[in-house]
Amino acid sequence: MTAAGARSVRRLAALAAGLAVLLAGCAGGPPQRGTAIEGPDGSDVFRAADSVWHRPIPANAPIDPRSAEYVRQLMVKPDRSKEAPVVSVNGYTIPVYEAAADTPRYRVVAGKDFVAGGWALPAVPIPDNAAPDSREDGHLVVLDRSSGCVYEFWQARFDDGAWTASWVNATPIDGAGVYPDGLAARGTGISAAAGLIWPQELAAGRIDHALAFATPWVRRDAAVSPATTSDGRAAPDVPALPAGARLRLDPALNLDALGLSPEQRAIAEALQKYGMILVDTSGGLTLYAAAPQAYTRFPYPVEWASSIWADIDEIPFDRMQVLELPEPAGRPAVAPVLNRCTQDAVHGRGPGPSTRGADPDD
């Protein structure tokens, strides 16, 4: 058997193992606090001095004058029914894998020509057991701590011994988690590895960073820092937030009075201290957990194994506050902005990237 063939067999086995992990989660209980969870933990990424992810929100942080209007819109679905916030767990989220020194490396070519003339990364480490999210976005993230890089993919595919993706890019683990040129795997220029809920955090009962969230109500014509572009679709006459907006749960809210589960309590405390940042457009109000398929057993509470989404509607999201919005970001750079993780990239020299929202297939 060829090396590529052997890897294909191992990849099929990994997909089967992922299903087994979900079934095991249904059979067992949630991870016991204090016990080790075997799998990736990216809660420490993006700690640069200019990063917003690990920066607590000051108690006296200014609130945007339109905060109440924005929050009312957040709490309504596009069909005008009441919104029910969820965490994406078993789909529509981000599988994350850790690379090792002997991890195979691939030349990954981007299928979408967001950079005129093409884009490819020549030596991307991708573990044999890696598999993208099975939903249409096909997200995948690889943490390579030896090089200090986060590799991220949109619509990743493995076929005939080769990896391809509609988009692939990389950014430093110790950076801000933001692409100045807007060319992330998410349509806002914010890394797909940023703001995830990690099972180790829930097991410890503490999340020490801001959370990523998505909503249908994202402005199509504006982004604010830390976002650098927008994939929003909301018309200007809708009170929709710009990509990059940061919200927090009202710090005056008494969480002890809500009777939250340990998992919802950890999320609510993070929302009060660090808030949540708008990173994507979605069908509903959604936070993101690292996908369970990269772990040796289902790493979340057993009740999170039975559906794609975990309900967190006991947290009163109608008590969110929109922090004062910065001035809209300017247009992204007209050419890729390289960093130490992409300095060997193969790219064209054309007019620059288009926004993800302009792609008719997105």
Order of alpha helices (4+ residues) and beta strands (2+ residues): alpha-alpha-beta-beta-beta-beta-beta-beta-beta-alpha-beta-beta-beta-beta-alpha-beta-beta-beta-beta-beta
